[in-house]
Amino acid sequence: MCRIATTVATTRAATLRDDTSRIGGIEPETESSSDRLNAPVAQLSTRTAQQRRVRTTSARFLGLLCLAVVLARATYVPRPLRNDEGGYLLLARQWHTGGPFLYGDYFVDRPPLIMLLFRIAALTGWDQAIRVLAIPFVVVFVLAGWQAGRLLGGPAGGRWAALVAAGAMCAPGLAADQADGELFGAVFVMVSIALALSAWHEESPGRRIRWAAGAGAAAAAAPLIKQNLLEGALFVVALVVFSTWGRGKVTAPQAVPLAAGAALGALVPCASFLGWLAFAGIQPADAWRDLVSFRAAAFDAIWSSSPHASTARGIQLLVLGVVGGLLPITLVWLCWARRSLPRAAAQRRATTTLLVFGLAAIAAGGSFWPSYLLQLAPACVLAAGALAPATSAAGAWMRASARTVVAAAALGTVTSVVVHAAVPSAWYSQRIGEWLADSKAPADTAFVAYGLPSVLETADMASPYPYLWSVPMRTLDPGQARLRETLAGPEAPAWLVDVTGLDAWHIDEGARLRTLIGHRYRVVAEICGHRVWLRQDLTRELAAPPPC
């Protein structure tokens, strides 16, 4: 019996060892349990290390990219201000309540937030301060672009999006070297989109509401920089609509907090705008007339008086968009989206909506200045972030287009540095303004025919005529009755600068203005090919003409 019991025990032990070998592969049972416990820990440790490496790589990449952006934009700071920059700065310095227009004595069709930025720069007393102020804005644009791209396309998407963001905001060919409304407004749009995507991907309800509120505030602030920059609000609306009614529904709990939070956030800039109108004593109808209705009238004036010039600028804009890379990005995305849109996520459908809206807004602008293309920049950043990481042919085309943006920005920056140093005639408005500043008497005023208020800003001179840009003059004073009245009256400007020709756009067909100027003014200098007139009853000690 003992031998039988021993045999049975031995057989059972052997069977147990065989079963253990088949299940765990390791004979001692305690070692097999330890391995099963350690495997998840090892995987978690590996995953944490990978995440740490990704964060470190992204931080290093963003740090170097932002440094490059700061260095590139630093080269723009010492250059003369362009037309709009100088004009906005001139208006900001005289901004006061109680004048005949929104900001005092001069008309401008720009919302108050852009004028506030120029007012802040004007407080320094240094013209180039507005260019310095633009640097942190552009850095914020790059960081917001990275965040949006990361949420759409992972770490690789974030890097491609940041590259496109940096290239677009440092491209002289797109007029991004200037501190203008399109640049500042694009930053608010990009921030709004990044915050909206952060809210979309956030799991905590409280944080989702906060992200959404920030997105709404930034989206509402953008059109207070430039009226047609509605992409921030449009992106939020598109996310909500496409997730609720589009194919492949996303749960409503994502959409409702985003919509509610964004609406609450938008109340802040909207209430601030209405508060400013009340404080300044401006009727909302007057603000609507100057900021919205005027744009339609200006479009008619532009195309009725100079259709050939507008067409030529439109062709130039197309070339700049292709060379600068933003139109290739748009084309690649739209060609790809056309085939895959029915199964696309709400975020990608919203990106398509932004690109289509941006193209329509550029076409509706009428004048087709290079800076118009910056309206496409936020949507192009999203497109690059979502599609560039893909291994498909569309992804390869998107990566090539993104590289084009960066290459065009680098080449344009280097070229503009050389031009600024070697071609003084390219900055003729500054040369004229500096000559006037050296030749004027302290109380002298001037009129520039037509437009180019940067001359007045450089010369630090006021104008008795309220329309400093040519489009407001052609729209609001098309017969030049107010201009002739000003030049013939007791407050006629001491100086008159001819930069476009007195009969540009055939605006002085009856030669009444030229006859008046011939009787009351005389030519005293020609600066960089542009005649400068002085009133007949005045004498001034003229400075030597600058080199051009």
PALOGU-11950 format. One record per residue (C-alpha): x, y, z; residue number from 1; residue in three letters. Coordinates in steps of 0.2 Angstrom, whole numbers. Layout:
REM residues N
X,Y,Z,NUM,ala
...
END
This chain:
REM residues 548
0,0,0,1,met
14,12,4,2,cys
22,8,-13,3,arg
5,11,-21,4,ile
3,28,-12,5,ala
21,33,-16,6,thr
18,29,-35,7,thr
2,39,-35,8,val
10,54,-27,9,ala
24,53,-39,10,thr
13,52,-54,11,thr
2,67,-48,12,arg
18,77,-45,13,ala
24,73,-62,14,ala
8,77,-70,15,thr
8,94,-60,16,leu
25,98,-67,17,arg
20,94,-85,18,asp
5,105,-83,19,asp
15,119,-76,20,thr
28,117,-90,21,ser
14,118,-103,22,arg
5,133,-95,23,ile
20,144,-89,24,gly
35,137,-97,25,gly
45,138,-81,26,ile
44,124,-68,27,glu
43,134,-52,28,pro
26,141,-49,29,glu
32,156,-39,30,thr
43,162,-53,31,glu
28,161,-66,32,ser
17,172,-55,33,ser
31,185,-53,34,ser
33,186,-72,35,asp
14,188,-74,36,arg
15,203,-61,37,leu
30,211,-68,38,asn
25,211,-87,39,ala
12,225,-85,40,pro
24,235,-74,41,val
37,233,-87,42,ala
25,239,-101,43,gln
19,254,-91,44,leu
37,259,-87,45,ser
42,257,-106,46,thr
26,267,-111,47,arg
30,281,-98,48,thr
48,282,-104,49,ala
42,284,-122,50,gln
30,298,-117,51,gln
44,306,-108,52,arg
55,305,-123,53,arg
42,312,-134,54,val
39,327,-122,55,arg
57,331,-122,56,thr
59,330,-140,57,thr
44,341,-143,58,ser
50,353,-130,59,ala
67,354,-138,60,arg
59,356,-156,61,phe
47,370,-150,62,leu
61,379,-141,63,gly
72,379,-156,64,leu
58,384,-168,65,leu
52,398,-157,66,cys
70,404,-156,67,leu
71,404,-175,68,ala
55,414,-176,69,val
61,427,-164,70,val
77,429,-173,71,leu
68,430,-190,72,ala
56,443,-184,73,arg
69,453,-175,74,ala
76,457,-192,75,thr
60,465,-197,76,tyr
60,477,-182,77,val
72,491,-188,78,pro
64,492,-205,79,arg
52,507,-209,80,pro
34,504,-206,81,leu
23,500,-220,82,arg
7,510,-226,83,asn
-6,502,-214,84,asp
6,501,-199,85,glu
11,520,-201,86,gly
-7,525,-203,87,gly
-14,515,-188,88,tyr
0,522,-177,89,leu
-4,540,-183,90,leu
-22,537,-178,91,leu
-18,529,-162,92,ala
-8,543,-156,93,arg
-22,556,-159,94,gln
-36,544,-153,95,trp
-49,553,-143,96,his
-67,553,-140,97,thr
-79,566,-147,98,gly
-72,567,-165,99,gly
-82,565,-181,100,pro
-76,547,-183,101,phe
-74,532,-172,102,leu
-56,536,-166,103,tyr
-56,555,-167,104,gly
-52,566,-182,105,asp
-47,553,-195,106,tyr
-58,539,-203,107,phe
-52,521,-203,108,val
-63,506,-205,109,asp
-54,495,-193,110,arg
-61,488,-176,111,pro
-55,494,-159,112,pro
-45,480,-154,113,leu
-32,482,-167,114,ile
-31,501,-164,115,met
-29,497,-145,116,leu
-13,487,-149,117,leu
-6,501,-159,118,phe
-11,513,-145,119,arg
-1,502,-133,120,ile
14,503,-145,121,ala
12,522,-147,122,ala
14,524,-128,123,leu
32,520,-130,124,thr
36,534,-142,125,gly
46,522,-153,126,trp
38,518,-170,127,asp
46,501,-171,128,gln
38,495,-155,129,ala
23,488,-164,130,ile
35,476,-173,131,arg
42,471,-156,132,val
24,468,-150,133,leu
21,457,-164,134,ala
35,445,-159,135,ile
26,437,-144,136,pro
10,436,-154,137,phe
18,426,-167,138,val
26,414,-154,139,val
9,411,-147,140,val
3,407,-164,141,phe
16,394,-166,142,val
13,386,-150,143,leu
-6,386,-153,144,ala
-3,378,-170,145,gly
8,364,-162,146,trp
-6,361,-149,147,gln
-19,360,-163,148,ala
-8,349,-174,149,gly
-4,337,-160,150,arg
-22,334,-156,151,leu
-26,331,-174,152,leu
-11,321,-179,153,gly
-1,316,-164,154,gly
17,322,-160,155,pro
22,321,-178,156,ala
6,332,-183,157,gly
11,344,-170,158,gly
28,347,-177,159,arg
22,349,-195,160,trp
9,361,-189,161,ala
21,371,-179,162,ala
33,372,-194,163,leu
19,378,-206,164,val
14,391,-192,165,ala
31,398,-191,166,ala
34,399,-209,167,gly
17,407,-213,168,ala
20,420,-199,169,met
38,424,-205,170,cys
35,426,-224,171,ala
38,443,-231,172,pro
30,437,-247,173,gly
14,436,-237,174,leu
17,453,-229,175,ala
20,444,-213,176,ala
35,455,-209,177,asp
22,469,-205,178,gln
13,470,-189,179,ala
-4,472,-197,180,asp
-22,467,-193,181,gly
-21,450,-203,182,glu
-6,445,-192,183,leu
-13,449,-175,184,phe
-31,443,-180,185,gly
-24,426,-186,186,ala
-16,423,-169,187,val
-33,425,-160,188,phe
-41,413,-173,189,val
-27,400,-170,190,met
-28,401,-151,191,val
-47,399,-152,192,ser
-45,384,-163,193,ile
-32,376,-152,194,ala
-43,379,-136,195,leu
-58,372,-145,196,ala
-49,356,-149,197,leu
-42,355,-132,198,ser
-60,356,-125,199,ala
-65,343,-138,200,trp
-52,330,-132,201,his
-54,334,-113,202,glu
-62,321,-102,203,glu
-65,332,-87,204,ser
-81,342,-89,205,pro
-75,357,-79,206,gly
-59,359,-89,207,arg
-69,356,-105,208,arg
-80,371,-101,209,ile
-64,382,-96,210,arg
-56,377,-113,211,trp
-72,381,-122,212,ala
-74,398,-114,213,ala
-56,403,-119,214,gly
-60,397,-137,215,ala
-76,408,-137,216,gly
-67,423,-130,217,ala
-53,422,-143,218,ala
-65,418,-157,219,ala
-75,434,-153,220,ala
-59,444,-151,221,ala
-53,440,-169,222,ala
-66,450,-178,223,pro
-62,465,-167,224,leu
-45,465,-175,225,ile
-51,462,-193,226,lys
-70,460,-197,227,gln
-69,445,-208,228,asn
-59,434,-196,229,leu
-73,423,-191,230,leu
-64,406,-192,231,glu
-63,404,-173,232,gly
-82,405,-171,233,ala
-84,395,-187,234,leu
-73,381,-181,235,phe
-83,379,-165,236,val
-100,379,-174,237,val
-93,367,-187,238,ala
-87,355,-173,239,leu
-104,355,-165,240,val
-114,353,-181,241,val
-104,340,-189,242,phe
-103,330,-173,243,ser
-122,331,-170,244,thr
-128,328,-188,245,trp
-114,322,-198,246,gly
-110,304,-202,247,arg
-101,294,-188,248,gly
-108,304,-174,249,lys
-98,310,-159,250,val
-107,309,-142,251,thr
-118,325,-138,252,ala
-109,327,-121,253,pro
-94,333,-131,254,gln
-103,346,-141,255,ala
-115,354,-129,256,val
-101,359,-116,257,pro
-91,366,-131,258,leu
-105,376,-137,259,ala
-111,383,-120,260,ala
-93,387,-114,261,gly
-89,396,-131,262,ala
-105,406,-130,263,ala
-101,411,-112,264,leu
-83,416,-117,265,gly
-88,426,-132,266,ala
-98,437,-121,267,leu
-83,445,-113,268,val
-76,454,-129,269,pro
-93,457,-135,270,cys
-98,466,-119,271,ala
-81,475,-119,272,ser
-85,482,-137,273,phe
-102,488,-132,274,leu
-95,496,-116,275,gly
-82,505,-126,276,trp
-96,511,-138,277,leu
-106,518,-123,278,ala
-91,526,-115,279,phe
-86,535,-131,280,ala
-103,540,-135,281,gly
-104,531,-152,282,ile
-120,524,-158,283,gln
-120,506,-163,284,pro
-127,511,-180,285,ala
-113,523,-183,286,asp
-100,509,-179,287,ala
-109,497,-190,288,trp
-109,510,-204,289,arg
-90,513,-202,290,asp
-85,495,-199,291,leu
-97,484,-209,292,val
-107,494,-222,293,ser
-92,504,-228,294,phe
-83,488,-234,295,arg
-97,484,-246,296,ala
-96,502,-253,297,ala
-77,501,-254,298,ala
-78,485,-264,299,phe
-89,494,-277,300,asp
-77,509,-277,301,ala
-62,498,-280,302,ile
-69,488,-294,303,trp
-78,503,-303,304,ser
-62,514,-302,305,ser
-48,502,-305,306,ser
-53,485,-311,307,pro
-37,482,-320,308,his
-26,485,-305,309,ala
-37,474,-294,310,ser
-36,460,-307,311,thr
-17,462,-308,312,ala
-15,461,-289,313,arg
-27,446,-289,314,gly
-15,437,-301,315,ile
0,442,-290,316,gln
-9,435,-275,317,leu
-11,418,-283,318,leu
7,418,-287,319,val
12,422,-270,320,leu
0,410,-263,321,gly
8,396,-273,322,val
26,401,-270,323,val
22,404,-252,324,gly
15,386,-250,325,gly
-2,390,-242,326,leu
-12,387,-258,327,leu
-3,370,-261,328,pro
-8,365,-244,329,ile
-26,371,-247,330,thr
-26,361,-264,331,leu
-19,345,-256,332,val
-31,345,-242,333,trp
-47,349,-253,334,leu
-42,335,-265,335,cys
-39,323,-251,336,trp
-55,329,-242,337,ala
-66,327,-258,338,arg
-63,308,-258,339,arg
-63,305,-239,340,ser
-75,318,-232,341,leu
-90,307,-230,342,pro
-80,296,-217,343,arg
-70,311,-210,344,ala
-70,316,-192,345,ala
-79,332,-186,346,ala
-62,340,-184,347,gln
-57,337,-202,348,arg
-73,342,-209,349,arg
-72,358,-199,350,ala
-54,361,-206,351,thr
-62,360,-224,352,thr
-75,372,-219,353,thr
-62,385,-213,354,leu
-52,383,-229,355,leu
-67,386,-240,356,val
-72,401,-230,357,phe
-55,408,-231,358,gly
-54,407,-250,359,leu
-71,416,-251,360,ala
-66,429,-239,361,ala
-50,433,-248,362,ile
-60,434,-265,363,ala
-73,446,-256,364,ala
-59,457,-250,365,gly
-58,465,-267,366,gly
-40,473,-266,367,ser
-30,457,-265,368,phe
-16,463,-255,369,trp
-3,450,-250,370,pro
-7,450,-232,371,ser
-25,443,-237,372,tyr
-17,426,-238,373,leu
-13,426,-219,374,leu
-32,422,-217,375,gln
-28,404,-223,376,leu
-14,402,-211,377,ala
-24,394,-196,378,pro
-33,382,-207,379,ala
-17,377,-217,380,cys
-9,374,-200,381,val
-23,362,-196,382,leu
-22,353,-213,383,ala
-4,350,-211,384,ala
-5,344,-193,385,gly
-19,331,-198,386,ala
-12,325,-215,387,leu
7,327,-215,388,ala
10,312,-204,389,pro
1,301,-215,390,ala
11,288,-226,391,thr
-1,290,-241,392,ser
3,300,-256,393,ala
-8,314,-249,394,ala
3,314,-234,395,gly
19,315,-245,396,ala
11,330,-255,397,trp
6,339,-239,398,met
24,337,-232,399,arg
31,344,-248,400,ala
19,359,-247,401,ser
24,362,-228,402,ala
42,362,-233,403,arg
38,375,-246,404,thr
31,386,-233,405,val
46,385,-223,406,val
58,387,-237,407,ala
49,402,-244,408,ala
49,411,-227,409,ala
68,408,-225,410,ala
72,414,-243,411,leu
60,429,-241,412,gly
68,434,-225,413,thr
85,434,-231,414,val
80,443,-247,415,thr
71,456,-238,416,ser
87,459,-227,417,val
97,462,-242,418,val
84,473,-251,419,val
83,484,-235,420,his
101,486,-234,421,ala
105,489,-253,422,ala
89,497,-261,423,val
85,513,-252,424,pro
71,517,-265,425,ser
61,502,-259,426,ala
58,513,-243,427,trp
53,529,-252,428,tyr
39,533,-240,429,ser
51,534,-226,430,gln
63,544,-236,431,arg
50,557,-240,432,ile
44,557,-222,433,gly
61,560,-215,434,glu
64,574,-228,435,trp
48,583,-222,436,leu
53,581,-204,437,ala
69,590,-208,438,asp
61,604,-218,439,ser
44,607,-209,440,lys
40,621,-196,441,ala
33,614,-180,442,pro
14,618,-184,443,ala
15,612,-202,444,asp
2,600,-209,445,thr
2,589,-225,446,ala
-8,580,-237,447,phe
-2,564,-246,448,val
-11,561,-263,449,ala
-17,548,-262,450,tyr
-15,537,-247,451,gly
2,532,-239,452,leu
-1,539,-221,453,pro
16,531,-216,454,ser
23,547,-224,455,val
14,558,-211,456,leu
18,546,-197,457,glu
37,547,-201,458,thr
36,566,-203,459,ala
26,567,-187,460,asp
14,578,-196,461,met
-5,580,-195,462,ala
-17,582,-209,463,ser
-33,593,-210,464,pro
-41,580,-222,465,tyr
-49,565,-213,466,pro
-46,552,-226,467,tyr
-28,546,-225,468,leu
-30,531,-236,469,trp
-35,531,-255,470,ser
-50,519,-253,471,val
-60,529,-240,472,pro
-57,545,-251,473,met
-63,536,-267,474,arg
-78,529,-257,475,thr
-83,544,-246,476,leu
-77,558,-256,477,asp
-77,552,-274,478,pro
-80,569,-282,479,gly
-66,576,-271,480,gln
-77,591,-265,481,ala
-71,589,-247,482,arg
-53,588,-253,483,leu
-54,604,-263,484,arg
-63,613,-249,485,glu
-49,608,-237,486,thr
-35,614,-249,487,leu
-44,630,-253,488,ala
-49,634,-235,489,gly
-40,643,-221,490,pro
-33,627,-214,491,glu
-25,621,-230,492,ala
-10,610,-227,493,pro
7,618,-229,494,ala
14,603,-239,495,trp
7,592,-252,496,leu
15,575,-257,497,val
11,567,-274,498,asp
14,548,-273,499,val
1,541,-285,500,thr
-3,555,-298,501,gly
-16,568,-295,502,leu
-28,561,-308,503,asp
-25,543,-302,504,ala
-41,532,-306,505,trp
-46,547,-317,506,his
-53,554,-301,507,ile
-49,572,-306,508,asp
-56,571,-324,509,glu
-61,589,-324,510,gly
-44,594,-318,511,ala
-52,605,-305,512,arg
-40,598,-291,513,leu
-25,600,-302,514,arg
-30,618,-306,515,thr
-32,622,-288,516,leu
-16,615,-283,517,ile
-7,624,-297,518,gly
-14,641,-291,519,his
-10,638,-272,520,arg
5,627,-271,521,tyr
22,626,-280,522,arg
34,611,-282,523,val
49,613,-271,524,val
57,596,-271,525,ala
57,579,-279,526,glu
61,565,-267,527,ile
63,547,-274,528,cys
54,552,-289,529,gly
39,560,-280,530,his
35,578,-281,531,arg
33,588,-265,532,val
23,604,-265,533,trp
23,619,-253,534,leu
10,632,-251,535,arg
13,648,-261,536,gln
12,659,-246,537,asp
25,650,-236,538,leu
44,648,-236,539,thr
54,635,-228,540,arg
72,630,-226,541,glu
73,614,-236,542,leu
84,599,-231,543,ala
95,591,-244,544,ala
86,577,-254,545,pro
90,560,-247,546,pro
98,546,-258,547,pro
86,535,-266,548,cys
END
